[in-house]
């Protein structure tokens, strides 16, 4: 995320500290616990996790394995991987049978897991608890939350923001309500780009809406969605996002554009602790796509720091103040991720099921990417074309100046000729005639220099044109050649679709 956009969303210059710190199961002290008669001292044992005795009356309504999973969760193991820190001998006092092997636990969970249809029913139930959720709200945040995968499976690699580099990752694409409440989450491998995954997720997310409410919604997404072709796909719904690559050159200081100023505040640790933010906005149509409103924002935080950003929105009816504050306030959903990391361990993603690419060969195909040689040639071609364009513009301006100079020269010559004719009757040349002749010589010399410069520019343009033709020919040859040797392919290897249970 760009630093200015990070500040806009969080109010901080630097990224917050990662919540991906190591979590360990907190064992309760070893406590004496009796299994049967409290008077028979032979039945007393020293066990860990004795606090489970407080819930033992409620555990017996579940099956053996369900009881084990609940005991592990209550003991601090938020996923199967953390169950290795559980004392399973102590759990035997609360469970009839124990599956201590993590592989056995995954297989059993796989057998008991709900299918996709049942999962949608759970999302429907969750939505009924949200006042601004599906069927109730019209504004939703979408966040492609990427987590580093540290397991043993050979999953695809992608960009990991926490590491600021390439690593094995999994994508947790989430929808949140305007108030920051989670209402949908889906897991993906890095095979699909985020701009593709959004519409895949949207198809599933639509199932939580009645048919008459599956359009007209506004989605707030960071600049990862940016791309002209992708932005034009938002036909039934609306989008609010940052303009990627904004050069901070869109503010109109001439006073011709209307400027709207307003203030907003964020609560900190209490309702009395508030921080104010000041915004000044100007709106115009986006030249690349007039259907989008381009909103230039100058924001100032409580410390007096200012920044300038550009927001794109294709919702024609939404108030400009709501647009600006909605995307500036998108840190709400990050608060939910922090809670999920710390209390549910989603930053320690646990594997349960996997599938290989070769088992789904018809569904997935190799995705070609540009090789470094192609990118180098393409960049060279673009630079040469830009250089050629500047040269042609310079030649055009020079030709125009030469034409104007030629006209001025002819007018001057006519004036001088008339003056000379009038002076021929006199015995000697006057001072005026000498000055005119000298002016002609100077003008002629300047005109000659301009003609020489024009000739050099024309020769340079011809050389650049030849270079561009050569580069274009090389590019065409590279494209025509065998892609197996010239165009790098993504080595798909084995795809593992990983699913998780959140209790």
TAUR-V420150 format. One record per pair of residues at least 4 apart in sequence whose C-alpha atoms are under 6 Angstrom apart, sorted by the first residue. I is the first residue (numbers start at 1). GAP is how many residues later the second one is. D is the distance in Angstrom with one decimal. If there is no record, write none. Layout:
<<I	GAP	D> <I	GAP	D>>
//
This chain:
<<6	4	5.9> <7	4	4.4> <7	5	4.8> <7	6	5.4> <8	320	5.2> <9	319	4.8> <9	320	5.7> <9	321	5.7> <9	322	5.3> <10	321	5.7> <20	327	5.8> <25	51	5.0> <25	52	5.7> <28	20	5.9> <28	21	5.2> <30	16	6.0> <30	17	5.4> <30	18	4.9> <31	15	5.4> <31	16	5.7> <32	13	5.4> <32	14	4.4> <33	11	5.5> <33	12	5.4> <34	9	5.5> <34	10	4.3> <47	43	5.2> <48	42	5.7> <59	8	5.9> <62	4	5.9> <62	5	5.6> <63	4	5.9> <64	31	6.0> <72	5	5.3> <73	4	5.0> <73	5	5.5> <77	5	5.0> <77	6	5.4> <78	266	5.9> <78	267	5.9> <106	246	5.0> <109	4	5.7> <114	4	5.7> <124	84	5.9> <127	6	5.5> <132	4	5.0> <132	5	4.1> <133	4	5.2> <133	44	5.7> <134	75	5.7> <135	74	5.4> <138	79	4.8> <139	39	5.7> <139	78	6.0> <139	79	4.8> <139	80	5.9> <140	36	5.6> <140	37	4.7> <140	38	5.6> <140	79	5.0> <141	34	5.6> <141	35	5.0> <141	78	5.7> <141	79	4.7> <142	32	5.7> <142	33	4.7> <142	79	5.4> <143	30	5.8> <143	31	5.4> <144	29	4.5> <145	26	5.8> <145	27	4.9> <145	28	5.7> <146	24	5.8> <146	25	4.5> <146	26	6.0> <147	22	5.5> <147	23	5.4> <148	20	5.9> <148	21	4.3> <149	19	5.3> <149	20	4.8> <155	340	6.0> <156	12	5.9> <157	10	5.2> <157	11	4.2> <157	12	5.8> <158	8	5.4> <158	9	5.7> <158	11	5.9> <158	32	5.9> <159	6	5.7> <159	7	4.6> <160	4	5.8> <160	5	5.6> <160	6	5.8> <170	19	5.2> <171	16	5.7> <171	17	5.1> <172	14	5.7> <172	15	4.7> <173	12	5.6> <173	13	5.3> <174	10	5.6> <174	11	4.4> <175	8	5.8> <175	9	5.1> <176	4	5.4> <176	5	5.2> <176	6	4.4> <176	7	5.6> <177	4	5.1> <180	152	4.9> <180	153	4.7> <195	30	5.4> <201	4	6.0> <202	4	5.9> <209	4	6.0> <215	21	5.1> <215	22	5.2> <216	21	4.7> <217	20	5.1> <217	21	6.0> <218	20	4.4> <218	21	5.5> <219	20	4.9> <220	20	4.8> <221	20	5.3> <222	19	5.5> <223	18	6.0> <223	19	5.3> <234	4	6.0> <238	76	5.7> <238	77	5.5> <239	74	5.6> <240	72	5.8> <240	73	4.6> <241	70	5.9> <241	71	5.4> <242	68	6.0> <242	69	4.6> <242	70	6.0> <243	67	5.4> <243	68	5.6> <259	22	5.5> <259	23	5.1> <260	20	5.6> <260	21	5.2> <261	18	5.5> <261	19	4.3> <262	17	5.4> <263	14	5.6> <263	15	4.5> <264	12	5.7> <264	13	5.3> <265	10	5.2> <265	11	4.2> <265	12	5.8> <266	8	5.6> <266	9	5.4> <267	4	5.8> <267	6	6.0> <267	7	4.6> <268	5	5.5> <268	6	5.9> <275	27	6.0> <276	26	5.5> <277	23	5.8> <277	24	4.7> <277	25	5.9> <278	21	5.7> <278	22	5.1> <279	19	5.7> <279	20	4.5> <280	17	5.7> <280	18	5.1> <281	15	5.6> <281	16	4.6> <282	13	5.7> <282	14	5.2> <283	11	5.7> <283	12	4.5> <284	10	5.3> <285	5	5.3> <285	8	5.0> <285	9	5.5> <286	4	5.1> <286	6	5.7> <286	7	5.9> <286	8	5.2> <291	23	6.0> <292	21	5.4> <292	22	4.3> <293	19	5.6> <293	20	5.2> <293	21	5.9> <294	17	5.8> <294	18	4.9> <295	15	5.6> <295	16	5.0> <296	13	5.9> <296	14	4.6> <297	11	5.5> <297	12	5.3> <298	9	5.7> <298	10	4.5> <299	7	5.5> <299	8	5.5> <300	4	5.7> <300	5	5.4> <300	6	4.4> <301	4	5.6> <322	4	5.8> <325	4	5.8> <339	4	5.8> <340	4	4.9> <341	4	4.7> <341	5	5.2> <341	6	5.3> <351	147	5.9> <353	145	5.7> <354	142	4.6> <354	143	5.2> <354	144	5.7> <355	141	4.6> <355	142	5.8> <356	138	4.7> <356	139	4.6> <356	140	5.5> <357	4	5.9> <357	137	4.9> <357	138	4.6> <367	123	5.9> <368	121	4.8> <369	119	5.9> <369	120	5.9> <370	117	5.9> <371	116	5.1> <371	117	5.2> <384	4	6.0> <402	4	6.0> <405	4	6.0> <440	4	5.9> <483	4	4.7>>
//
